[in-house]
Amino acid sequence: QGTWDTYTIRPERKKIWALELEMLKELVRICRKYDIRYFAHKGTMLGAVKYKGFIPWDGNINIAMKREDYDKFVEVAQEELEKGYCLMDAVKVPQWENFKTQILCTSDAEALLSGEKDELTFLPSIDIAILDYLPADEKEWERQQEALKDIFTLKWKMDYNGELAGHTALEFEELKKNLGYDINENAPVRNQHVQLQR
């Protein structure tokens, strides 16, 4: 609906942004309390520089954390977040099958998990990206890249219900064994897959 400078911002979008700013205040409070570093990321960084706020058509806030900061945040977030907000992370929430870690309104998270809303629904959220280090050793880097390729290849082999069959199920079990990650094996397959990606 227009160019960078003429985009129409509707009242509904402003309400979503207001909710997201409240979520961001919570994230900042927790990060300050526990000395957790975070960064504006993607469209949020671009909006901050170009517009001193949101990109007019952006629908969420994007934050990035280094792995060690993310791990600290995840450990305290569920207890620390103000009532009405929740952290949706595949390791902490076995039903969460989204590759994104998000802070959502609790009612929206419940609606997503129950199927009342789907992940394409425009909801107020903070998306948290994890910044991992690349191995300095070339062989270790190649192993990491191969593992990531295998993980993402399996995503496209899942059926509509998030299940794997036959040879693909065996590939998944072999991949879990080779990577040696500690994941919740009782969670649905799609969630286990997201945990491996994390």
N, C-alpha and C positions, 0 to 999 in steps of 0.2 A: 504493500500500500504506500508506495512512494520511494523517495531516495533517502539517503542517510540523513539529509537535513529536512525532509518534508514528511517523514513518516508520522502517521496519526497514532497517538497513544490513547487508547480507550480507557475508561474508568476501571474496567475489570482488571486490566493489566496493572494499573497503579495499586489496586488492592492486593494483587499477588506480590508485587514488589514490596509493599509495606510489610506483608507477612514474612517475606524472605529477609528483610532487614532486621526484623525481630529475631528470626532464627540466627542470623549472622551475629547479632549482639550476644546471643547465648554461646555460640561457638567461640567468639572472641573472649568472653568471660572465662570459659573453661580453659582455653589455651593460655591465658594469662595466669590463671590460678596454678596450672601445672607446668608452666614454662614450656609450652608446646609451640613450635614454629609452624607457621602456615603462610601461604602465598595466594594472592589473587591469581587466577588461572584462566586461560582461554578468553571467552567473551567478557568475563568480569574484568580482566585486566585491560582489555581493549576499551571497554566502556568507561572504566575509571580514567584512562588517559584521554580518550577522545571527547567523552561527554561529561566527565566528572560525575558519573553515575552509571545507569544501565544503558546498554545498547537498546534503542527503542523497541526492537523486535525480539530481544532476548527474553527467555522465559525462566531462567534460573540463575543461581549464583554458583560459580565454579571456584573451588578452593583446591590447592594442592598441598600435600605434606610429604616430607621425606618419610621413608619407611619407619624409622625409629620414632618419629613424632606421631605418625598415624597409629602405630601400635599403642603408644601411651594414650592417645585420644580415645581409641576404641575401648580400652580398659576402663576408662572413667565416664565415658559419655552417657551411657544408659542411666547411671545413677545421678549424674550431674545435670543432665538436660532438664530444663523447666518442664513442669507437667504440661502435656499437650503436644510435646515434640518427642520424636524417637529417632534413633540411629538405625538404619537398615543396612546391615552388613551380613554377607553370606555366611561368615564364620559364626557370628553371634545369633543369627536368626535363620534356622534351618529351612524355613519355607521361602526365604528370599532367593529368587532365581535370577536376579538382575546383576549384570556385571558392574554396575555402578554402586558405590556406597553413597547413601543419601541421608540427609536429615530431612524428615518429613513431619507434617502434622500427624499425630497419632491416628486420627480418624481417617486420613487419606491412606496411611500405611495399612490399616485394617481393611479398608475397602479394596486396596490392591491385592492383599493376600486372600481375601474372600472371593475375588473375581468380580465384585461389583463395579470396579473401575479397572481399565487395563493400563499398561505402562505408557501408552501413547497419550493418555489423558493429560491435559495441561495442568499440572499441580505445582503449588509453591514448593521449592526444594533447594537444598544446597547439595551439589554433587561434589564429592571429595575424591580427588585423584591421588594415587600413591606414586611417589617418585622413588624408584629403586635405583641402586647403583649398578652400573655395568661392570662386569668383572674385568680386571686389568689383564688377566691371563687370557690369551687368545683361545686356547682350547676350552677353557671354562665359559668364555663368551659364546663360542660355537655351540656348546652343550646347552646353554641357556636359550639360545635362539631356536635350536631344534626342539626343545621342550615346549616353548611357546607355540611354535608351529603345530606341534602335535596336539596341544590343548585346543587351539582354535580350529584345527581341522575336525576334531571330534564334535565341536559345536554343530557343524553342518550335517553330521551323521545322526543326530538325534531325531526321533520322530516327533510328531505334533504334541505328544504328551510328555516330551522330555525324557524318553527312554531310549536305551541302546539295545540292539538285538544282535544275536549271533556273534560273528567275528568281531564286530565293533565293540561289543561288551567286553570281549576278551582283551582287545587293544586298550580299553579304558582301565581295566584291572592291572594290566602290565604297566601302563603309564604311571598309575598311582604307586605301584610297587617300586618302579625305577626312580621316581622322584623322591620317595620316602617322606613326603609331607604328612604332617599330623592333621588329618581332616576328620570331620564327623561322618563316619561311614554309614550311619543310620539315616542320614538326610536323604531326600530324593536325589536321583542321579543328576538332574540339572543343577541342583544346589552344590553337590560334590564337585561338579565341573567348574562352577564359579569359584569354589574354594581353592581348587588347583590353580586357577588363573591368578588369584590373589597372591 
